[in-house]
C-alpha cells in the first residue's frame, strides 16, 4: 500500500515506481519557448492566497501541450504539501485524482511540469523536480513571484533541469532558464483587459460592457489605428519618413483582405444583418415572456386549494 502522503528525504527514496501519475510522458528539447496562459497565473496566485497560515509557498502541477517549437501551459492545479528544513511531504494521491479528472475534461492536456511560488529555487525544488521527471522527460519548473505590489507586473520564470557532474562520479542537477512569455486566447484577452481596468478603481469592481459599448469601443480603436496608418502613408509619400518594405507588405495584405463591394451592396448587407439581429432579439424576448407567464400560471394552480 502506498500512502496518500509521501515524505521525501533523499533522492533515492523520492518516488516508488507504482506512485507515478498516469499519463503520457512528454519531452521538451532545448531551445523551445514556454508559453503561459493568464488563467495559469491567476490560478497560482489564487492558490497562494488560499494557502494555510503556516505555509510559506504552494506548489502544483502544470498541464498543457508540447510541440516542436514551444511548451504551452494552459491549466494547473495545486497539490497539498508541507515543508520543513529537512523534508517535504507531497500528497501524491491527490495529484493522481486531480490529473485523472482533468484528463476526462481535456484529454489533450498532459503533464508538462510543476510550479512553485517565490523567487528562489530551494533544495526541496530539486527533489520535487526529480519526481516530475518521471512524468515528463524534461519537465518545466515555473516560479511565480507572489510579492505583488501596486503597479508591479507578475514576475515569473521558467526553468528546465540539466545534469551536471563528473561521469562515473556524483551526479547533480542544475536549473537552466528558458525563454517564457504570456500568450492569450481571444476570450482570455478580453477578460484580462477588463481586469486591468479595475487596477485604477478603488473598489476593484469592473462592470461588463453592453454589446453597444463593445461595438463603440471596437469602432473607436479601429478608427484610431486607421488614422495612424494613414498618417504614416502620407509621411512616406511626402518624404518625411523612410520607406519600409515590411510595413508595405503588411498594408498590402490588409488591403487585400477587405472585400470589394459597392456602397449600395454594403448598405443592403448591413441592413439585412441588423434586421436579422432585431428579429432574433424580438423572438428571444417573446420566448422569455411566455416562459415567465407559464411559470406564474403553474405556481397559481399549485397554490389554489383543491
Secondary structure, 3 states (H helix, E strand, C coil): CCCCEEEECCCCCCCCHHHCCCCCCECCCCCCEEEEEHHHHHHHHHHHHCCCCCCCCCEEEEEEEECCCEEEEEEEEEECEEECCCCEEEEHHHHHHHHHHHHHHCCCCEEEEEEEECCCCCHHHHHHHHHHCCCECCCEEEEEECCCCCCCCCEEEEEEEEEEECCCCCEEEEEEEECEEEECCHHHHHHHHHHHHHHHCCCCCCCCCCHHHHHHHHHHHHHHHHHHHHHHHHHHHCCCCCCCHHHHHHHHHHHHHCCCCCHHHHHHHHHHHHHHHHHHHHHHHHHHHHHHHHHHHHHHHHHCCC
